[in-house]
């Protein structure tokens, strides 16, 4: 193995608030160097150490990876970025209507989690869900077609931006109610532990899968989040509660909304880690650590991902009334997760600059094709209102006026 050069990156550290914290004073300007160790098609990559609460954390801040994994991470993150930018342009062209919450800036969280878990594990998240739909295995075409409300979409145009899901690989949404997915995550964890043990598990019984329940820093103040973490602790459920702290809940900074901004310490007695959510390798290692903790029957775990969104809260929010352009551009320049991954790849020597640009060119063509698909795919017909409602779709479904229902009004007939 050989030691290669050091990479200027951004350590995801916040100012100290809890007694256990040892954090840098400025999350937007503080930087540090990273290193890589390469051995053929395998490597170890250094990342900014996690902050710990009621656990010792990973034994090292070096994570193992492979050439194949890194190349896939690059393509997936570039695809996510391009897909979300395409959604932005389509929304502004009125091809997408209604709610639309974009994920650009936070891609390292989704990809790092996928690198650290398996498709047997469950994921449930908030309405900022497009990229998780993609990372769980769905296509850009289906995601964008769902945003435009077309039958070629992930849920045949019925769910839209906030209600995507991919049950084949255990992705359960996509939830429009703030914080509502957290109790669902606890339930998914209960199911995983129950099935592993062929019945109601007691105490520190192990599990062969875990559930990840994600919310933002705004939703982290919800009462149902505390109820879910409490129940998960009582039953020692294999649930990893992930707080994607992008610094703003809608237009309110975490400093103004949370009495304790150290979200990884808030849900006693749950242990937690604060992770650089702009570094997919840091997220991967933290995910592996928390997953092992839960699968061994030790109970639930909290991961706080220190990340940042470039767009406003949703497409109706310009995102600049409560923060400055300089702040956004400063974070993008110092901490952008895609650029950070490119610098790591350069140090690893696994791809040339020309090869990286070829990936970007290929992704651009893929997303452009998906945009055209989402425009050309037909809209659902009226009778589709009465499908995917009941398991037995032959049963009568009453219309909203109490008179017309399935099989009564001409537009509701499938023949």
Buried (B, 14 or more C-beta within 10 A) or exposed (E): EEEBEEBEBBBBBBEBBBEBBEBBEEBBEBEBEBBBBBEEEEBBBBBBBBBBBBBEBBEEBBBBBEBEBBBBBBBBBBBBBBBBBBBBEBBEEEBBEEBBBBBBBBBBBBBBBBBBBEBEBBBBBBBBBBBBBBBBEBBBBBBBBBBBBBBBBBBBBBBBBBBBBBEEBBBBBBBBEBBBBBBBBBBBBBBBBBEBBEEEBEEEBBBBBBBBBBBBBBBBBBEBBBEBBBBBBEBBBBBBBBBBBBBBBEBBBBEEBBEEBBBBBBBEEBBBBBBBBBBBBBBBBBBBBBBBBBBEBBBBBBBBBBBBBBBBBBBEBEBEEBBEEEBBEEBBEBBBBBBBBBBBBBBBEBBEEEEBEEBBEEBBEBBEEBBEBBBEBEEBEEBBBBBEEEEEEEEEBEBEEEEBBBBBBEEBEEE
